Amino acid sequence: QVTLRESGPALVKPTQTLTLTCTFSGFSLSTSGMCVSWIRQPPGKALEWLAVIDWDDDKYYSTSLKTRLTISKDTSKNQVVLTMTNMDPVDTATYYCARQRLYSGRYSGMDCWGQGTLVTVSS
Amino acid sequence: SYVLTQPPSVSVAPGQTARITCGGSNIGRKSVHWYQQKPGQAPVLVVYDDSDRPSGIPERFSGSNSGNTATLTISRVEAGDEAGYYCQVWDSSSDHVVFGGGTKLTVL
């Protein structure tokens, strides 16, 4: 059974750096083709993709947020970490991690999602 | 950057068929995935690779993709299908995951 769980602070102050951890089970990020993406959703708004990391440590970022994001993995701990710098109230959102697979040069749908973690940015 | 366009809302009576569109330039050349999201819950993959269903998803959910439009079709709509629906692709030209703006399905 595949599960993912996001963890991190519920409240951050403007200009601070947010660090979120996705802890997963039921698959390994050392397996060829496995990937994990981060997605966020402001209250009442649409899903927004942030970043993805592959089993071979390839990383891709949303163009609009690229300068603020870093994604990394710890295969031994089954974790993927996302950091976002210079947080602003507009970054208030539920942050999700989800599993994807890479095959034939394309990414699959996200077949398993964490429950999400709400991050509020406020002073 | 690649853009996916969805209607903000679709309404349908119970038992009828709902069709939710996702427009994008030559989207027929890409693999389209669809998610259902109910209030307060994480999204759930309901259709992948244009028309395949994950295990556990009812056959009432189907998808198609051609030209500039992909479509999620929900047959024999039930009250429990009321939710937000999002389309998604991988844009290989920019190495980006792209989501549509979402469609709220209302069951009348």
Interface residues (C-beta under 8 A of the other chain):
Chain A: S37 I39 A46 L47 E48 W49 V52 Y60 S62 T63 Y96 A98 G105 R106 Y107 S108 G109 M110 D111 W113 G114 Q115 G116
Chain B: S1 S31 H33 W34 Y35 Q37 A42 P43 V44 L45 V47 Y48 D49 P54 Y86 Q88 W90 S92 S94 D95 H96 V97 V98 F99 G100 G101 G102
